[in-house]
Amino acid sequence: MAIESVSVQCCIAGGGPAGRVLGLLLARAGVRVLVLEKHADFLRDVRGDPIHPSTLEVLHELDLLEAFLARPHERTPQVAAIFGGLELAVDDFAHLPTRCRYIAFIPQWEFLDFLARAAERFPTFELRMATAVTEIVEEAAGGGRSGARRWTCSGSGCRAARRTRRCRWAASRPAASSSC
């Protein structure tokens, strides 16, 4: 089994919302980043579709809000529930100090695609789908985190072919600040 070594400053295990936003922010700052996601796609029912006003505010601060809102979505300015026939407001976003005083509902795969497209504008960003991190690799010298082992699935069925990838942190970065 051949070992392919890729040198990046930060390797992120998981390409969900948090991993992609982190990858975007780091790439925007000029950090060489590799995001590894075990799934080949997110075209299934996952945890949630709401994008909260605070997240929409972050998108505004990143100058991405207009492009995000151009995608098909539904806006919910208030959440209500019915208790014993009585409708009660549970959340009302009208008084929030944000630009978007609503929850935007969009399928999570659309949001993840949006984040990936935004991050791919930066040459220091790379996303690899169907690539699961199976363990953290530690070097003998120093014992700090220095990489990750991964395996790749291709097509449906994920063949048993396992590969190992090492995502090495840049040698110039101190060990204490090399994890992300």
N, C-alpha and C positions, 0 to 999 in steps of 0.2 A: 504494500500500500504506500503510494507516494505521498509525501508531505509537501503541501504548498504553503509557503510562508508569505503573509501579506503584512506590510508594515503600515500601521495606522497609529494615531495618538490615542484614539478611544474606540473600543469595540463595544457596542451595545447589544445585549442579548434581549431580544423582544422588539418587534416592530409594531406594537399596538400604539395607541395615542401617545402615551408617555414616551416611549422609545423614539417615535418619529419626531415628536416636538423637541426632545433633547437633541437628536441628530441634527435637526434643522437649526437649532440655536447654536450648537457647536460648529457646524459647517459655516454658518453665517459669521462666526467669529474667526474663521480661518483654520479651525482644527480639522485634521484629517480624521474622518469618522466612518466606521463601517457598522451598519445596523443589520443584524441577523435575525430573521423571522422564520420560525419553524413551519408556518403554513404557506402553502403556495398562493393562496388568495384569502380574502375575507368575505367571500360571497356566500354567507350563511347568516343565520340569526345569531348575533353575538350579544354581549351584555347590554348595550344601550345605544340609543340614537340621539339623546338630547345633548345639545351643546349649550352650556349655561352662559348667562350674561358675562360672568367673569372671564370665561374662555374667549368669548367674542371680543371682549376688551383687549385681551392679549393679542388676538389676531389683528385688531386695529393698531396696537402699538408696534406690531411687526409689519405694518402696511400690507396686510393680507386680507383684511375684512371685506373690502369691496369685491375682490375676486371670489372669496368664499360665499358671500351673499348672492353672487351671480349664479351659483349652483341651485338647482331646485331644492327647496326646503319649505317647511311650515313653521310659522311663528305662533308661539303660545305666550301671551302676556300675563295670563293668570291661570292658576291651577285650582280647580274646585273639586269637592267630593260631596257625595250625597250620603247623609246619615239619617236614617229613619224618615226618609222623604224630604228632609231639609237640606238644601244645597248650601254649602259653606265654602268660602274662599280659603284655600289652604296656603297658597302662595300668590302674591301680587307683586310683580316686578316693576310696576310703574314708578316706584319711589327710589329705585336704585340709582346710584351716581355713576351710571355707565351710558355709553352711546346706545346700546341695544338693551332695551328694557323688556326682554322676552327670552324664552328658550327657543332655540332654533332646532327643529327636528329634521335630521338628515340621516339616511342609513350610514352606519359606522364605516362601511367599506368606501362610501363616497368621501367621508371625512378623511380617512386614511389615505386615499388616493390623492386628495387635495394636498395633504401634508407632504406626501412623497414628491409630487410635482413641484411644490414650492421649494423643497430641500434640494432637488436635483438641479436647480439653477446654479448651485454652488459646486465648483469642481472638486471640493474636498469631501463631498458627501457620496456615500455608496450604500445602497439597500440591496440585500440579497434575500430573496424569498425562498421558501422551501429549504431553509438552512437552519437546523436546530442546534443550539449550543448544548453539548452533552456534559461538559465539565470545564472548570477553570484550570488552566495549565500554570504550574508554579515552577519557576527556575530554581535550581539549587543555590545559586549565588543570590543572597538577599532574601529569598523565600517569598517575595511579594507577588502579587498577581501580575502575570505577564502575558497572558493570552487565553485563548479559549479553543476547545476542541469542538468540532461541529460535524454533522453529517448532512448530506443533501438528498432530497427526494426529487425525482424527476417524473413528471406525468402523474397519473393516478396509481396508487398502490405502493408508493415508496419502496423501491427496490432495496435489497439488503446491502448494496454497495455503500460502504462507509468510507468517508474520507476524513482526514484531519486537517484542520486549518489553524494556524497560529496567528493571532492578531497581536503583534508585538507593539508595545508602547514605544514611543520615540525614546531613544537612549538618552537624549538630553533632558528629559523630564525627570524630576526627583521621584523616587518610589512612592513617597507619601501622597503625591498629587497625581499619580498616574491612573488611579481608578476613577471611573465616572459613574 
